[in-house]
Amino acid sequence: MGSSFKVPFLRHDFGQMHWESVGRIIAFGWQKEKYLPVKLAPVILEQATFGYAKSNVIENFLKFVPESERAVFEAWQSDFNTVDKEELLEVLDGHSCRKTPTENNAEEILQELAHKKLIQEPAYVIEQWANMLSTAINHLDDISSVYENLQPTVRKVLRALSFPENMNTQQREIQRYLTTYLRESGTRGWQKEKYLPVKLAPVILEQATFGYAKSNVIENFLKFVPESERAVFEAWQSDFNTVDKEELLEVLDGHSCRKTPTENNAEEILQELAHKKLIQEPAYVIEQWANMLSTAISHLDDISSVYENLQPTVRKVLRALSFRENMNTQQREIQRYLTTYLRESGTRGLSRFLRFCTGSDLFLGKTIVINFTQIQGFQRRPVAHTCGCVLELSVFYDSYPDFRSEINSLRMQCVGDGHYLINEVRKDYCL
């Protein structure tokens, strides 16, 4: 269980023998291939190996909790006056916190919550792993550094590729395709539903609607390029001396840049690249859209703000859920499972959930009614009615991982004219 970092989940059918086997696999993986399970919170391996946690427990905890909760906790740490108090209380209640948060006790409470989740709860697992790991990896002074070295990055992977020295034009083109792919890895209409395609760069809609770009073209461009390229460009903007010059030249060459980068021309070159990619290249499409959009959405002064309002967030989606007032113990448990699942979901996961429940992958402000059923066994599955935004959930789930596994099967793929395929999950559409 967990977000960026995971924590072992105790199961009734997973006893001492099973956890010892997992420990042997971890030890063998390191001894044989120098491999460690980098999704596992480092403090757990440290506790099993050295008998105490070397790395920062709170930092591990903040990478364990969902991104939405991490944002709340970090706001609390930095400035208590800026944090949403109601949301902070909701998040702390989800971790069974019994203390009232103040501006002075953030570190204290987070340390306690982190220790409970990362050290106390998996204590049985840590105990079973201790014998194997204390001898297999006890020579590692800094497990966190090993984790960092094992993490794949675009630069590491690109440098691991080996191409023939003499390549023809076709082969060099395929090399460029593969390089571009690796750099990119990692990562209804307005009048009817107040829906806009928020994946489309705002400057394109602005150019088609108003005849000029209102938002910052470079900012749009930095959200268009792959994350690895964005990091290079932002480093160039902030401090030319810290940027990897070789990588910067490679990235600029990929955009057919013909100017030499210096510490003074970052904005100039990025402005030119952004305008070429976002305004010049799609000019024909923008021209075809202009007549419709200039009348349909010309009243929107700030398209970027509309984009932001349409983006799903954990808080928006949780507030859109409607449960019955009087719930029994089973129903409250399923409510907790669903709330936990949504808090763990990123933007993509929230979009998939909204699409399943409402038919739209954006937040349109619709209430999602949660009904409970008594379906068990192989017939048990979530059922969504998009016409009324109703989600039916069974009350018969043995554990949260069981619930999460079934909800995760809501993997929708848009095909053809907008119909959806849902793998192993029934979906009732109102036609």
C-alpha positions as CSV (number, residue, x, y, z in Angstrom):
1,M,0.0,0.0,0.0
2,G,1.1,3.6,-0.6
3,S,1.8,6.2,-3.2
4,S,5.5,6.8,-4.3
5,F,6.7,4.5,-1.4
6,K,4.9,1.3,-0.5
7,V,4.4,-0.4,2.8
8,P,3.8,-4.2,3.2
9,F,0.1,-5.1,3.7
10,L,-0.6,-7.8,6.3
11,R,-2.9,-10.6,5.0
12,H,-4.4,-13.5,7.0
13,D,-3.1,-16.0,4.4
14,F,0.5,-14.5,4.4
15,G,2.4,-15.8,7.4
16,Q,5.9,-16.1,8.7
17,M,7.1,-18.5,6.0
18,H,5.8,-16.3,3.2
19,W,7.3,-13.1,4.6
20,E,10.7,-14.9,5.2
21,S,10.5,-15.9,1.5
22,V,10.0,-12.3,0.4
23,G,13.0,-11.3,2.6
24,R,15.2,-14.0,0.9
25,I,14.1,-12.7,-2.5
26,I,15.1,-9.2,-1.6
27,A,18.5,-10.4,-0.3
28,F,19.1,-12.6,-3.4
29,G,18.1,-9.7,-5.7
30,W,20.8,-7.5,-4.2
31,Q,23.5,-10.1,-4.0
32,K,22.9,-11.4,-7.5
33,E,21.9,-8.3,-9.5
34,K,22.4,-5.3,-7.1
35,Y,18.6,-4.9,-7.2
36,L,16.5,-3.4,-4.4
37,P,12.7,-2.9,-4.5
38,V,12.8,0.9,-4.7
39,K,9.1,1.3,-4.3
40,L,9.4,0.0,-0.7
41,A,9.9,2.8,1.8
42,P,13.7,2.9,2.6
43,V,13.1,3.1,6.4
44,I,11.5,-0.4,6.3
45,L,14.7,-1.9,4.8
46,E,16.8,0.1,7.2
47,Q,14.8,-1.0,10.2
48,A,15.2,-4.6,9.1
49,T,18.9,-4.3,8.2
50,F,20.3,-2.1,11.0
51,G,17.6,-2.2,13.6
52,Y,16.8,1.5,13.3
53,A,15.8,4.0,10.6
54,K,18.7,6.0,9.1
55,S,16.7,8.1,6.7
56,N,14.1,10.7,7.6
57,V,10.9,9.0,8.6
58,I,8.7,12.0,7.9
59,E,10.1,12.4,4.4
60,N,9.4,8.7,3.8
61,F,5.9,9.1,5.1
62,L,5.2,12.1,2.8
63,K,6.2,9.9,-0.2
64,F,3.9,7.2,1.1
65,V,0.8,9.3,1.5
66,P,-1.2,10.4,-1.6
67,E,0.0,13.5,-3.4
68,S,-3.1,15.4,-2.3
69,E,-2.4,14.7,1.4
70,R,1.3,15.4,0.9
71,A,0.4,18.9,-0.3
72,V,-1.7,19.5,2.8
73,F,1.0,18.3,5.1
74,E,3.7,20.4,3.4
75,A,1.5,23.5,3.6
76,W,1.0,22.8,7.3
77,Q,4.8,22.4,7.8
78,S,5.6,25.6,6.0
79,D,2.8,28.0,7.0
80,F,-0.1,26.9,9.2
81,N,-2.1,30.1,8.3
82,T,-2.2,29.1,4.6
83,V,-3.4,25.5,5.0
84,D,-7.1,24.6,4.6
85,K,-8.0,23.7,8.2
86,E,-11.0,21.7,7.3
87,E,-9.1,19.6,4.8
88,L,-6.2,19.1,7.2
89,L,-8.6,17.8,9.8
90,E,-10.1,15.4,7.3
91,V,-6.7,14.1,6.3
92,L,-5.5,13.6,9.9
93,D,-8.8,11.9,10.7
94,G,-8.1,9.5,7.9
95,H,-4.9,8.5,9.7
96,S,-6.8,8.1,13.0
97,C,-5.0,11.2,14.5
98,R,-6.2,12.1,18.0
99,K,-4.4,15.4,18.4
100,T,-5.5,18.8,17.3
101,P,-3.2,20.4,14.7
102,T,-1.6,23.7,15.5
103,E,1.1,25.9,14.0
104,N,3.7,24.4,16.4
105,N,3.0,20.6,16.4
106,A,3.3,19.6,12.7
107,E,6.6,17.9,13.1
108,E,5.6,16.1,16.3
109,I,2.3,14.7,14.8
110,L,3.9,13.8,11.4
111,Q,6.7,12.0,13.2
112,E,4.2,10.0,15.2
113,L,2.0,9.2,12.2
114,A,5.1,8.2,10.2
115,H,6.5,6.0,12.9
116,K,3.1,4.2,13.3
117,K,2.6,3.6,9.6
118,L,6.2,2.8,8.6
119,I,7.7,1.1,11.6
120,Q,5.0,-0.1,14.0
121,E,2.4,-1.5,11.6
122,P,4.9,-3.5,9.4
123,A,6.9,-4.6,12.5
124,Y,6.0,-8.3,12.0
125,V,7.3,-8.2,8.4
126,I,10.4,-6.3,9.5
127,E,11.1,-9.0,12.1
128,Q,10.9,-11.8,9.5
129,W,13.2,-9.9,7.1
130,A,15.8,-9.0,9.7
131,N,17.8,-12.3,9.7
132,M,18.3,-12.2,5.9
133,L,18.8,-8.5,5.3
134,S,21.1,-7.9,8.4
135,T,23.7,-10.0,6.7
136,A,22.9,-9.5,3.0
137,I,22.9,-5.7,2.8
138,N,24.2,-4.4,6.1
139,H,27.3,-3.1,4.3
140,L,25.2,-0.4,2.6
141,D,25.7,2.7,4.7
142,D,23.1,4.7,2.8
143,I,20.2,2.7,1.3
144,S,18.5,6.0,0.2
145,S,21.5,6.7,-2.1
146,V,21.3,3.2,-3.5
147,Y,17.6,3.8,-4.2
148,E,18.4,7.0,-6.1
149,N,21.1,5.3,-8.2
150,L,18.7,2.5,-9.1
151,Q,16.0,4.9,-10.3
152,P,15.8,5.1,-14.1
153,T,16.1,8.6,-15.7
154,V,15.9,9.6,-19.3
155,R,19.6,10.5,-19.3
156,K,20.6,7.1,-17.8
157,V,18.5,5.1,-20.3
158,L,19.6,7.2,-23.3
159,R,23.3,6.6,-22.3
160,A,22.7,2.9,-22.0
161,L,21.6,2.6,-25.7
162,S,24.2,1.4,-28.1
163,F,23.6,2.0,-31.9
164,P,25.8,0.9,-34.8
165,E,28.5,3.5,-35.6
166,N,27.6,3.7,-39.3
167,M,23.8,4.2,-39.8
168,N,21.9,5.1,-42.9
169,T,19.2,7.7,-43.1
170,Q,16.4,5.3,-42.2
171,Q,18.3,4.0,-39.2
172,R,19.1,7.5,-37.9
173,E,15.4,8.4,-38.2
174,I,14.4,5.4,-36.1
175,Q,17.1,6.4,-33.6
176,R,15.5,9.8,-33.4
177,Y,12.0,8.2,-32.9
178,L,13.3,6.0,-30.0
179,T,15.1,9.0,-28.4
180,T,12.0,11.1,-28.7
181,Y,9.8,8.3,-27.2
182,L,12.1,7.9,-24.2
183,R,12.2,11.6,-23.6
184,E,8.4,11.7,-23.6
185,S,8.1,8.7,-21.3
186,G,7.4,9.3,-17.7
187,T,4.6,11.1,-18.7
188,R,-18.8,17.2,-25.0
189,G,-18.6,20.8,-26.1
190,W,-18.5,24.0,-24.1
191,Q,-22.0,25.2,-24.9
192,K,-23.6,21.8,-23.9
193,E,-21.5,20.8,-20.8
194,K,-19.1,23.7,-20.1
195,Y,-16.3,21.3,-21.1
196,L,-13.1,22.3,-22.8
197,P,-10.3,19.9,-23.9
198,V,-7.9,20.8,-21.2
199,K,-5.1,18.7,-22.7
200,L,-5.0,21.2,-25.6
201,A,-2.5,24.0,-25.0
202,P,-4.6,27.1,-24.0
203,V,-2.7,29.4,-26.4
204,I,-4.2,27.4,-29.4
205,L,-7.8,28.0,-28.2
206,E,-6.9,31.7,-27.5
207,Q,-5.4,32.2,-30.9
208,A,-8.5,30.7,-32.6
209,T,-10.9,32.6,-30.3
210,F,-9.3,36.0,-29.9
211,G,-6.8,36.1,-32.7
212,Y,-3.8,36.2,-30.3
213,A,-2.4,34.3,-27.4
214,K,-3.4,35.7,-24.0
215,S,-1.5,33.3,-21.8
216,N,2.3,32.9,-21.6
217,V,3.5,31.0,-24.7
218,I,6.7,29.8,-23.0
219,E,4.8,28.4,-20.0
220,N,2.5,26.5,-22.5
221,F,5.5,25.2,-24.3
222,L,7.2,24.0,-21.1
223,K,4.0,22.0,-20.3
224,F,4.0,20.6,-23.9
225,V,7.6,19.2,-23.9
226,P,8.4,16.0,-22.0
227,E,9.2,16.4,-18.3
228,S,12.9,15.6,-18.8
229,E,13.2,18.5,-21.4
230,R,11.3,20.9,-19.2
231,A,13.8,20.3,-16.4
232,V,16.6,21.1,-18.7
233,F,14.9,24.3,-20.0
234,E,14.0,25.5,-16.5
235,A,17.6,24.9,-15.3
236,W,18.8,27.0,-18.3
237,Q,16.3,29.8,-17.4
238,S,17.3,29.9,-13.8
239,D,21.1,29.4,-13.9
240,F,23.0,28.6,-17.1
241,N,26.1,27.5,-15.2
242,T,24.2,24.6,-13.5
243,V,22.6,23.2,-16.7
244,D,24.2,20.1,-18.4
245,K,25.4,21.8,-21.7
246,E,25.6,18.5,-23.6
247,E,22.0,17.6,-22.7
248,L,20.8,21.1,-23.5
249,L,22.3,21.0,-27.0
250,E,20.8,17.5,-27.5
251,V,17.3,18.8,-26.5
252,L,17.6,21.9,-28.6
253,D,18.8,19.9,-31.6
254,G,15.6,17.7,-31.2
255,H,13.6,20.9,-31.7
256,S,15.7,21.9,-34.8
257,C,17.2,24.9,-33.0
258,R,19.9,26.6,-35.0
259,K,21.1,29.0,-32.4
260,T,23.8,28.5,-29.8
261,P,22.5,28.7,-26.2
262,T,24.1,31.2,-23.9
263,E,23.2,32.5,-20.4
264,N,21.5,35.5,-22.0
265,N,19.3,34.0,-24.7
266,A,17.1,31.4,-23.0
267,E,13.9,33.5,-23.1
268,E,14.5,34.5,-26.7
269,I,15.1,31.0,-28.0
270,L,12.3,29.4,-25.9
271,Q,9.9,32.1,-27.2
272,E,10.8,31.3,-30.8
273,L,10.5,27.5,-30.3
274,A,7.2,27.9,-28.4
275,H,5.7,30.2,-31.1
276,K,6.8,27.8,-33.9
277,K,5.4,24.7,-32.1
278,L,2.1,26.2,-30.7
279,I,1.2,28.9,-33.1
280,Q,2.9,28.4,-36.5
281,E,2.7,24.6,-36.9
282,P,-1.1,24.3,-36.0
283,A,-1.9,27.5,-37.9
284,Y,-4.2,25.6,-40.4
285,V,-6.2,24.0,-37.6
286,I,-6.5,27.3,-35.8
287,E,-7.8,28.9,-38.9
288,Q,-10.5,26.3,-39.3
289,W,-11.6,26.6,-35.7
290,A,-11.7,30.4,-35.6
291,N,-15.2,31.0,-37.0
292,M,-16.8,28.6,-34.4
293,L,-14.8,29.5,-31.3
294,S,-14.7,33.2,-31.8
295,T,-18.5,33.2,-31.2
296,A,-18.9,30.2,-28.9
297,I,-16.3,31.0,-26.2
298,S,-15.2,34.6,-26.9
299,H,-16.9,35.7,-23.6
300,L,-14.3,33.7,-21.7
301,D,-11.8,36.3,-20.6
302,D,-9.4,33.8,-19.1
303,I,-9.3,30.4,-20.7
304,S,-6.5,29.3,-18.5
305,S,-8.7,29.8,-15.4
306,V,-11.4,27.7,-17.0
307,Y,-8.9,25.0,-17.6
308,E,-7.9,25.1,-13.9
309,N,-11.5,24.9,-12.8
310,L,-12.2,21.9,-15.0
311,Q,-9.2,19.9,-13.7
312,P,-10.2,17.2,-11.2
313,T,-8.7,17.4,-7.7
314,V,-9.2,15.1,-4.8
315,R,-11.0,17.8,-2.8
316,K,-13.4,18.5,-5.7
317,V,-14.2,14.8,-6.3
318,L,-14.7,14.0,-2.6
319,R,-17.1,16.9,-2.2
320,A,-19.0,15.7,-5.3
321,L,-19.8,12.3,-3.6
322,S,-23.2,11.9,-2.0
323,F,-23.7,9.1,0.5
324,R,-26.9,8.3,2.3
325,E,-27.3,9.9,5.7
326,N,-27.8,6.8,7.8
327,M,-25.2,4.2,6.9
328,N,-24.4,0.9,8.7
329,T,-20.9,-0.3,9.7
330,Q,-20.3,-2.0,6.4
331,Q,-21.4,1.0,4.3
332,R,-19.2,3.3,6.3
333,E,-16.3,1.0,5.7
334,I,-16.8,1.1,2.0
335,Q,-17.1,4.9,2.2
336,R,-13.7,4.9,3.9
337,Y,-12.3,2.6,1.2
338,L,-13.6,4.9,-1.6
339,T,-12.3,8.0,0.1
340,T,-8.9,6.5,0.6
341,Y,-8.8,5.3,-3.0
342,L,-9.5,8.7,-4.4
343,R,-7.0,10.4,-2.1
344,E,-4.4,7.9,-3.5
345,S,-5.3,8.7,-7.1
346,G,-3.4,11.1,-9.2
347,T,-5.0,13.4,-11.8
348,R,-5.2,10.6,-14.3
349,G,-6.8,8.2,-11.8
350,L,-9.4,10.9,-10.8
351,S,-10.1,11.5,-14.5
352,R,-10.8,7.8,-15.1
353,F,-13.0,7.7,-12.0
354,L,-15.0,10.7,-13.2
355,R,-15.3,9.3,-16.7
356,F,-16.6,6.0,-15.3
357,C,-19.2,7.8,-13.1
358,T,-20.2,10.8,-15.2
359,G,-19.1,10.1,-18.7
360,S,-16.7,13.1,-18.6
361,D,-13.0,12.9,-17.6
362,L,-13.2,16.5,-16.3
363,F,-14.8,18.0,-13.2
364,L,-18.1,19.5,-14.3
365,G,-19.5,20.0,-10.8
366,K,-21.9,17.0,-11.0
367,T,-23.0,15.2,-7.8
368,I,-22.1,11.5,-7.8
369,V,-24.6,9.5,-5.8
370,I,-23.2,6.4,-4.1
371,N,-25.6,3.5,-3.6
372,F,-24.7,0.2,-1.9
373,T,-25.6,-3.3,-3.1
374,Q,-25.4,-6.8,-1.6
375,I,-23.7,-8.4,-4.6
376,Q,-21.0,-11.0,-3.6
377,G,-18.6,-13.4,-5.3
378,F,-18.0,-13.3,-9.0
379,Q,-21.0,-11.1,-9.6
380,R,-19.6,-8.4,-7.4
381,R,-18.4,-5.3,-9.3
382,P,-18.8,-1.5,-9.4
383,V,-21.7,-0.4,-11.6
384,A,-22.0,3.2,-12.9
385,H,-25.0,4.9,-14.5
386,T,-23.7,7.9,-16.3
387,C,-27.1,9.5,-17.1
388,G,-27.7,10.1,-13.4
389,C,-24.1,10.0,-12.2
390,V,-24.8,7.1,-9.9
391,L,-22.2,4.6,-8.6
392,E,-23.2,1.3,-7.1
393,L,-20.7,-0.4,-4.8
394,S,-21.0,-3.8,-3.0
395,V,-20.6,-3.8,0.7
396,F,-18.8,-7.1,0.6
397,Y,-15.0,-6.4,0.4
398,D,-12.6,-8.2,2.6
399,S,-10.0,-5.4,2.7
400,Y,-9.0,-2.1,1.2
401,P,-6.5,-3.8,-1.3
402,D,-9.3,-6.0,-2.4
403,F,-11.5,-3.0,-3.1
404,R,-8.7,-1.0,-4.7
405,S,-7.8,-4.0,-7.0
406,E,-11.4,-4.1,-8.3
407,I,-11.8,-0.4,-8.7
408,N,-8.4,-0.3,-10.6
409,S,-10.0,-2.6,-13.2
410,L,-11.9,0.5,-14.4
411,R,-9.3,0.9,-17.1
412,M,-11.2,2.7,-19.9
413,Q,-10.0,3.1,-23.4
414,C,-11.8,5.5,-25.7
415,V,-12.4,3.9,-29.1
416,G,-14.1,5.0,-32.3
417,D,-16.7,7.8,-31.7
418,G,-16.3,8.0,-28.0
419,H,-17.5,4.7,-26.7
420,Y,-15.5,3.1,-23.8
421,L,-14.2,-0.3,-23.2
422,I,-14.0,-1.2,-19.5
423,N,-12.0,-4.3,-18.8
424,E,-13.8,-6.8,-16.6
425,V,-16.2,-4.2,-15.2
426,R,-19.9,-3.8,-16.1
427,K,-21.0,-0.3,-17.1
428,D,-24.7,0.6,-17.7
429,Y,-25.2,3.4,-20.1
430,C,-28.5,5.2,-20.3
431,L,-29.2,5.6,-24.1
